[in-house]
């Protein structure tokens, strides 16, 4: 039997299993690709928040990446938590030398508001990592952190997209899940994302589910996009399919521990 498409996640470990490397690998399995990992940090994390985080040495991150790419190869790369400027720059250099699409999730804070990126690393994300991204997937808080653009309505999402694209990614997905209800739009309670390369534009809408258990949503979306790109889909096709998968995972999210539970990566197996 031939191997399925191989996808590499470069991200931090979530000991609670809802986000990070764990969410990425679950997503990849659910979408029929072979997931591989480069762990950039270890976190002590549960449904209540992040109790501790320990970045790995740059040499360990580089060795993991080279070990996988030089032997197995990759059809797509996804990045998540890169805690320091040194890690950001190292991973950007590795991606630049890899002939595969890259999905960059510019993780700044956890679902609980815990910082996962040093303030000193923001400029490295802007000048080193975003320029090598095929698709960048910031949420509204990350857009504000990276560009200073604050989005409070759907109408302002184009401005946010332009601000992120100015740093060099080929495409950007501005995730509107943090908008209050259907802010700025009449006609239903929807979660809206904007995918654009600056000229082509796709508005992706889905029902907004009344479910607080959404830990790992951003990691899951980025991994789903990378998985679809590895299968040979175009960026608009990959993002549309990923949005559909994540919407189902959010709807099926479940309580875990005493705080915010995770989305259900295996929802299609139980549908």
C-alpha positions as CSV (number, residue, x, y, z in Angstrom):
1,X,0.0,0.0,0.0
2,X,1.2,3.5,-0.8
3,X,1.6,6.0,2.1
4,X,-1.0,8.7,2.5
5,X,0.1,12.4,2.0
6,X,2.5,13.4,4.9
7,X,1.9,16.6,6.8
8,X,4.3,18.1,9.4
9,X,3.2,20.1,12.4
10,X,5.7,22.4,14.1
11,X,4.1,23.4,17.4
12,X,3.9,23.0,21.2
13,X,2.5,20.1,23.1
14,X,-0.7,20.5,25.0
15,X,-0.8,18.0,27.9
16,X,-4.6,18.3,28.1
17,X,-4.9,17.0,24.5
18,X,-7.2,19.7,23.2
19,X,-4.8,22.0,21.2
20,X,-1.2,22.1,19.9
21,X,0.5,19.0,18.6
22,X,-2.2,16.7,20.0
23,X,-5.0,18.5,18.2
24,X,-2.9,18.7,15.0
25,X,-2.3,15.0,14.8
26,X,-5.9,14.1,15.6
27,X,-7.0,16.4,12.8
28,X,-4.6,14.9,10.4
29,X,-5.7,11.4,11.2
30,X,-9.4,12.3,10.8
31,X,-8.7,13.8,7.4
32,X,-6.7,10.9,6.1
33,X,-3.2,12.1,6.0
34,X,-0.1,10.9,7.9
35,X,0.7,13.4,10.6
36,X,4.3,14.0,11.8
37,X,5.5,16.4,14.5
38,X,8.3,18.8,15.5
39,X,7.7,19.7,19.2
40,X,8.7,23.3,19.9
41,X,7.6,23.5,23.5
42,X,6.2,21.5,26.3
43,X,3.2,23.0,28.2
44,X,1.5,22.0,31.5
45,X,-2.0,22.7,30.3
46,X,-5.6,21.7,31.1
47,X,-9.1,22.9,30.7
48,X,-8.5,25.8,33.1
49,X,-5.4,27.3,31.4
50,X,-1.6,27.0,31.0
51,X,0.3,26.4,34.2
52,X,3.7,26.3,32.7
53,X,5.6,26.3,29.3
54,X,9.1,25.3,28.5
55,X,10.4,26.0,25.0
56,X,12.8,23.4,23.5
57,X,16.3,24.3,22.4
58,X,16.6,25.5,18.8
59,X,19.0,22.6,18.1
60,X,16.3,20.1,19.2
61,X,13.7,21.7,16.9
62,X,16.0,21.9,14.0
63,X,17.1,18.2,14.4
64,X,13.4,17.0,14.6
65,X,12.6,18.9,11.4
66,X,15.6,17.7,9.4
67,X,15.1,14.1,10.6
68,X,11.6,14.0,9.2
69,X,11.9,16.1,6.1
70,X,15.2,14.7,4.9
71,X,14.0,11.1,5.1
72,X,10.3,11.0,4.8
73,X,9.5,14.3,3.1
74,X,6.4,16.4,3.5
75,X,3.5,17.6,1.4
76,X,2.6,20.4,3.7
77,X,3.8,22.1,6.9
78,X,1.8,23.7,9.7
79,X,3.2,25.9,12.4
80,X,1.7,26.8,15.8
81,X,3.3,27.8,19.1
82,X,6.8,29.3,18.5
83,X,7.6,30.9,21.8
84,X,10.7,32.9,21.1
85,X,12.2,35.0,18.3
86,X,15.0,32.5,17.9
87,X,12.5,29.6,17.4
88,X,10.4,31.7,14.9
89,X,13.5,32.6,12.8
90,X,14.8,29.0,12.8
91,X,11.4,27.6,11.7
92,X,11.0,30.3,9.1
93,X,14.4,29.4,7.7
94,X,13.6,25.7,7.6
95,X,10.2,26.3,5.9
96,X,11.9,28.5,3.3
97,X,14.1,25.6,2.3
98,X,11.2,23.1,2.1
99,X,9.3,22.7,-1.2
100,X,5.8,22.4,0.4
101,X,3.0,24.8,1.2
102,X,3.1,26.2,4.7
103,X,0.1,27.1,6.9
104,X,1.2,29.6,9.6
105,X,-1.1,29.9,12.7
106,X,0.5,32.9,14.5
107,X,-0.3,31.7,18.0
108,X,-0.1,34.6,20.5
109,X,-2.2,33.5,23.4
110,X,-4.1,30.4,24.5
111,X,-7.9,30.1,24.6
112,X,-7.7,31.1,28.3
113,X,-5.6,34.2,27.6
114,X,-2.2,32.8,28.6
115,X,0.7,34.3,26.5
116,X,2.4,31.7,24.3
117,X,4.6,34.1,22.3
118,X,7.2,36.5,23.7
119,X,6.6,40.1,22.9
120,X,10.1,40.2,21.5
121,X,9.2,37.6,18.9
122,X,6.4,39.6,17.3
123,X,8.7,41.3,14.8
124,X,10.3,38.0,13.8
125,X,6.8,36.7,13.1
126,X,6.1,39.7,10.9
127,X,9.4,39.8,9.0
128,X,10.5,36.2,8.9
129,X,7.6,33.8,9.3
130,X,4.7,35.5,7.5
131,X,6.7,36.0,4.3
132,X,7.2,32.2,3.9
133,X,3.5,31.4,4.6
134,X,1.3,30.0,1.9
135,X,-1.7,30.7,4.2
136,X,-1.7,32.6,7.5
137,X,-4.6,32.0,9.8
138,X,-4.8,34.8,12.5
139,X,-7.8,35.3,14.7
140,X,-8.8,38.9,15.5
141,X,-6.7,39.1,18.7
142,X,-3.7,38.0,16.7
143,X,-4.4,40.5,13.9
144,X,-4.5,43.3,16.5
145,X,-1.3,42.0,18.1
146,X,0.6,41.8,14.8
147,X,-0.8,44.8,12.9
148,X,-2.5,47.1,15.4
149,X,-5.8,46.8,13.4
150,X,-8.8,46.1,15.7
151,X,-11.8,44.5,14.1
152,X,-15.2,45.0,15.6
153,X,-17.4,44.3,12.6
154,X,-17.4,42.2,9.5
155,X,-16.9,45.3,7.4
156,X,-13.5,45.8,8.9
157,X,-12.2,42.4,8.1
158,X,-10.9,43.5,4.6
159,X,-8.7,46.1,6.3
160,X,-7.3,43.5,8.6
161,X,-6.6,41.1,5.7
162,X,-4.7,43.9,3.9
163,X,-2.6,44.6,7.0
164,X,-1.6,41.0,7.3
165,X,-0.9,40.5,3.6
166,X,1.4,43.4,3.7
167,X,3.9,41.2,5.6
168,X,4.1,38.7,2.7
169,X,1.9,35.6,3.1
170,X,0.3,34.5,-0.2
171,X,-3.1,34.1,1.4
172,X,-4.7,35.0,4.7
173,X,-7.7,33.7,6.5
174,X,-9.1,36.4,8.9
175,X,-11.0,34.3,11.4
176,X,-14.1,36.2,12.6
177,X,-15.1,33.8,15.3
178,X,-14.4,36.4,18.0
179,X,-16.9,38.9,16.6
180,X,-19.8,39.4,18.9
181,X,-22.7,37.5,17.3
182,X,-23.1,38.6,13.7
183,X,-21.5,42.0,14.3
184,X,-22.0,44.4,11.4
185,X,-24.3,42.1,9.4
186,X,-28.0,41.6,9.2
187,X,-29.5,38.1,8.6
188,X,-28.6,35.4,11.1
189,X,-26.1,34.4,13.7
190,X,-23.1,33.2,11.7
191,X,-19.4,32.7,12.1
192,X,-17.7,34.4,9.2
193,X,-14.1,34.1,7.9
194,X,-12.5,36.0,5.1
195,X,-10.0,34.2,2.8
196,X,-8.1,36.5,0.4
197,X,-4.9,36.9,-1.5
198,X,-5.5,40.6,-2.0
199,X,-7.4,40.2,-5.2
200,X,-9.5,37.0,-5.0
201,X,-11.9,37.0,-2.1
202,X,-13.9,34.3,-0.4
203,X,-16.3,34.8,2.5
204,X,-16.8,31.6,4.4
205,X,-19.9,31.4,6.6
206,X,-21.2,28.7,8.9
207,X,-23.7,28.5,11.8
208,X,-22.4,29.9,15.1
209,X,-22.9,27.0,17.5
210,X,-23.8,27.8,21.1
211,X,-21.0,25.8,22.6
212,X,-18.3,27.1,24.9
213,X,-16.1,24.1,24.5
214,X,-13.9,25.4,21.7
215,X,-10.3,24.7,22.9
216,X,-8.0,23.9,20.0
217,X,-10.2,25.6,17.3
218,X,-7.3,27.5,15.7
219,X,-4.8,24.6,15.7
220,X,-7.5,22.4,14.2
221,X,-8.4,24.8,11.4
222,X,-4.7,25.3,10.4
223,X,-4.0,21.6,10.5
224,X,-7.1,20.9,8.4
225,X,-6.0,23.4,5.8
226,X,-2.5,21.9,5.7
227,X,-4.1,18.4,5.4
228,X,-6.2,19.5,2.4
229,X,-3.3,21.2,0.7
230,X,-1.3,18.0,1.1
231,X,-4.0,16.2,-0.8
232,X,-3.5,18.6,-3.7
233,X,-6.4,20.9,-3.2
234,X,-6.2,24.6,-4.1
235,X,-6.1,27.1,-1.3
236,X,-9.8,28.1,-1.6
237,X,-10.8,24.5,-1.8
238,X,-8.6,23.5,1.2
239,X,-9.9,26.4,3.4
240,X,-13.5,25.7,2.5
241,X,-13.2,22.0,3.4
242,X,-11.3,22.8,6.6
243,X,-14.0,25.3,7.7
244,X,-16.6,22.6,7.2
245,X,-14.6,20.1,9.3
246,X,-14.0,22.6,12.1
247,X,-17.6,23.7,12.2
248,X,-18.6,20.1,12.9
249,X,-15.9,19.7,15.5
250,X,-17.1,22.8,17.3
251,X,-20.7,21.6,17.3
252,X,-19.6,18.4,18.8
253,X,-17.2,19.9,21.4
254,X,-17.5,18.4,24.9
255,X,-16.9,19.3,28.5
256,X,-13.6,18.2,30.0
257,X,-12.3,19.1,33.4
258,X,-13.5,22.3,35.1
259,X,-13.0,24.8,32.3
260,X,-13.2,25.0,28.5
261,X,-13.4,21.6,26.8
262,X,-12.0,20.8,23.4
263,X,-13.6,20.5,20.0
264,X,-14.3,16.9,18.9
265,X,-11.7,16.0,16.3
266,X,-13.4,12.6,15.7
267,X,-16.9,13.9,15.2
268,X,-17.2,12.4,11.7
269,X,-16.5,8.9,13.1
270,X,-19.4,9.3,15.5
271,X,-21.9,11.1,13.2
